[in-house]
């Protein structure tokens, strides 16, 4: 059976590919005459859900492989037809053997902003981060998965913003329902069960460029503030302990927001933050929601497009 190598040497094939590449049409780099519609700048254009396996280090220094879902965009000036989107992917592959961290995001951003010749660039890396959690009483352990993202933004003057997104799932027992249940028991001898619900807090933390904040740090902050994280492995003793914990830590969505504020505001590594909350009501056919931020000038605006994005 013949093979291509019997007809073409590697050098010949390489030369042929180079000649072909140079002769191929390049639609992205055509000028303003080729633009369809209005000749205006585009704020963000790029790729989304490009997947890549990378190595990360846990807080204690242990390596771990994660799969990232990457969104990479740049700004596009007027008079420019388009961008070479494959260059975005090629830039990532240049860093594929590096240990991934929020600090590496800036290096990647600079490289791909220069490669595409844009004024502004944005990268967001979404991933699930596993941590081992212990049960409340039995000593069982299980993997809890946290939905997270690293985001980097580079503006036209080279200013870099570093952000970490972190979702924390917890239980919220209603204080009002708790009091009403106790009232029914004491005044009428009626057994009543306070309602509680699975709840989600989504943290966005802007981290100082010379500071390091880990996923483990954010998990610890949320666990300390909200107390009632949902459990992975449980026996009956753990279920009882969880019920007792919820009884001792009843909270409205307003309480959750203020508890999280107090905890995050005390961490000097976090320059700015915003937290969105959704308590997925078991009493009502709607959800209770809230947003809180640090409140610094020019910082996060406490805007959220869709609270339904928190529902899982």
N, C-alpha and C positions, 0 to 999 in steps of 0.2 A: 504494500500500500504506500503510495507516495505521500509525502508531507510537504507543507508549504516551505519548510526550511530547506528542502532540496532544490527549490527554485530561487529563493531569496535569502541572502545572508541577513543577519541582524542589522548590519550597517546599512544595507540596501533598503531594508524595510523602514528603518529609522529615517533615512533620507527621504524615502517616499512619503512617509507620514508628515514630515516637516513641510515638504513641497505642497501636499494636499491641504494642510492646515493653513498655509499662507494664502492659498487660493480660495478658501471657503468664504462665503459671504458673512458679514458680521452685522446683523440687524441692530443689535443693542447700541453700537457706537455710531450709528447714522445720526445725522444732524436734525435740526429743527424741522426741516422740510418733510421729514418722514413721520412726524408726530401726528397722531390721530386725536382729534378733539382739541381742547384748550391747551395752549402751551404755557402751563403753569408748573410750579414746583410740586413735588410729591413729598409729604412729610416722612412716610415710612414705606419702603418697598423691599421685599426680600423673600425669605423662605420660612416655613413653619413646619413643625413636627418632623424635622430631620433627626434621625435617631443615631446615637453613637454610644458605644460602651467605653467607659473610662474608669480609671482607678482613682479612688479618693482615700483619704486618711481619716479614720475616726478621731475623736478628740484625744484618745489615749495613744494615737500613733499607729494603730493597726490598719493595714491596707484592706480595701474592700472594692469590688467591682460593682458599678452601677450603670444602668442604661439611662442616658439623657435624651429628652425630647427637646430639640433646639429650635428656637425662633431667632432668626438673625435678620435685622433690617438696617437700611441706611436711608439717608435723605437723598433726593434726586433733584438737581437744579432744573429750572426751565431751560429749554433749548437742548436738553439731553433726552434721547429716545428711551433709553433703558439702562439696566445694569446687567453685568455678567453674573448671573446667580450661581453658576457652578463654581465661581471663585470663592464664594462664601463657604461652600462645602470643602473646597480644597484647603482653605486656610485652617479649618478645624482639624483636618487630617495631619497637618504639620505639627499639631500639638497632641496627637492621639496617644503618644507614649509618655506624656508628662503626667504627673500627679495633679489631679484637678482640684481647684480650690477657688473661692471668691477672688483671691488675689491674682490668679491666673487669668481671670476674665478680662482684666484691664489689658494684659499683654495681647490676648487674642483680639480684643476690640481694636487696639491700635494697629495691629497687623492688617486686619481686614478692612478697616476704614481707609488705610493708605492704599491697599490693593484695589479698592473700588473707587478711590478718588472722591470720597464724599465728605461733607462737612460734619455730619452727625451720624452716630451709629448706636445701635442697641442690640444687646444679646440677652436672651433669657433661656436658662437651662432648667427644665422641669424634671423631677425625679421622685421616686419613692425611697425614703430612707428608713431602714429597719433598725430598731433598737430592742434589746431584750428587756422585758418588764417582769418583775416578780409579782406574784399574787399577794393579796393583802394579808392572808393568814396561813395558807397551806404550804407556802414555799415553792409552788409551781412557777415555772418560767415560760414565757412565750414571746414570739416576735410581734412587736407593734410596728406598723408601717405608717410613716408620716409623709403626707404630700408636701413637697418642698420645691423651691426654685431659687436659683441664684440669678440676679439680673445686674447687668452693667450698662451704663449710659455714658456716652462720650459726646460732648457738645462741640460746637464749632471752634472754641478756643482751647480745647484739650482738657476741659474739666471733666473728671471722672466721678460718677456716682455709683456706689456699690450697695445693693439691696439684697436682703434675704426674705423669702416668703416661707411661711410655716403654718400648716393647718394642725390644729389641736382639737381632738374630739373628746367631749366630756359629757357628764350627766348633770342636768339641772333640775333639782327638785323645787317645786313652787312653794315659796313661803306662805302665800295666802292659802293654798290648798292644805298645807301642813296644819295651819292654825284652825281651819274649818274642820279638818278631820278630828283634831283634838277636841274641838268644841262639841262635835257630835258624840264623841265617846264620853265626855265628862257630863254633858247635860242630858243626853237621851240614851246613853249606853249602847250606841250604835257603832259597829265596827266600820271604819272608813279608811281608805288607802289614799294618801296624798299622791297627786300625779307628778311625774317627772318625765323628762324627755332627753333624747340624744341631742347634743348641742355642738356647734362648731365655732371655733374662734380662728380667724385667719389673720395672722400677724404679717405686716410688712415692716421690716426694720432696715433703716438706712444706717450703714455702719461706717464709722470713720475710716478713711483710707489707710491710716497707719494702725488700725485696730483689727483684731481677730475675734470673730464671734462664730461659734459653731452651732450646728443643729442641736447638739446635746445641751448647749447653753439655753437655747430657746425652749426646748422641751422642759428643762428644769424650771425656767421662769414661769411657764404656763402651768405646770404641775403645782408649783408652790402657790401661785395666785388663785387657781380655780379648784384645786384639791381633788376633784371627782373625775379623773380621767377614766374613760371606759377601759374595761379589763380584757385580757387576752385569754389566759387559762384560769379557770375557776373550779373550786369544789363548793359544796354547800356552805362551808365555813367562810369562804371568800365572798359568796353571795350575801351572806348575813352581814359581813363586815362592810360590804359596799352599801347595803341598805342603811346601816348605822352611820356611815360616812355621809351619805346623802342627807340623812336626818340632821346631822350636825352642821352641814354646809349648804343649807337651802339658799337659793339665790334667784332673784329676777335677772333678766338680761341687763338691766341697769347696774345691778351689783357686779355682775361678771365684768362689765366694761370698766368700772372703777377699780376693781381688784387688779385687773390686768394693767391698767394705767400705772398704778402705784408700783407694781413690780418692775415694769419695763423702764419707767422713768428713773429708777434708781441705778440703772446700768449705764455708766458713763461712756461705754463703747458705742451705745446706740444714740446717734445724733438726732434721729427723728424716727417716729413710728406711727403706724395706723393699724388699728385692729377692728375687724368687722365680725359681728356675732349674729348667729341665728339659733334660736331655741325652737326646735321643731315640735310644736305644741301637741301634746296628747289630749288636751281638753278641747282646744279650738280647732277649727278647720283651716286656720291660718297660722303663721309663724310670728314669733316675737323677734325683732331685730334691733341692732344698734351698731353705731360706728363711733370710735373715739380716736383721737390723735394727740400727739404731743403738744401741738398748738404753737409751733414756732413760725415766725414770719417767713413766708416763701416756702414753707414745708408742705407736708401732705394736707389735702383739703378736706378730708373725711368724706370724699365722694366715692360712691360705689355704684357701678352700672346696674348690677343685678344681684340681689340677695339670693336668688334661686341658685346661683353658682355655688353657694355654700352647702346646699342640700345634697346629701349622699345616702 
